[in-house]
Amino acid sequence: MFDLDQETYIYLIIIAVGLLAFSMGAKQRKKRRSQNLDFRRRYQARKKEEEKEKETK
């Protein structure tokens, strides 16, 4: 393979693990954000329904 010393290999492994953790965290944030948006959408739809019911009464 490449002729690198042990310290360089350790740095490369640390960088690889950091990138892996960062990408997994980004996936979690994206998932959580979509859940929040879904909840907000349902909440606003419920509010609109309540407004319509008040207007019809």
Secondary structure, 3 states (H helix, E strand, C coil): CCCCCHHHHHHHHHHHHHHHHHHHHHHHHHHHHHHHHHHHHHHHHHHHHHHHHHHHC
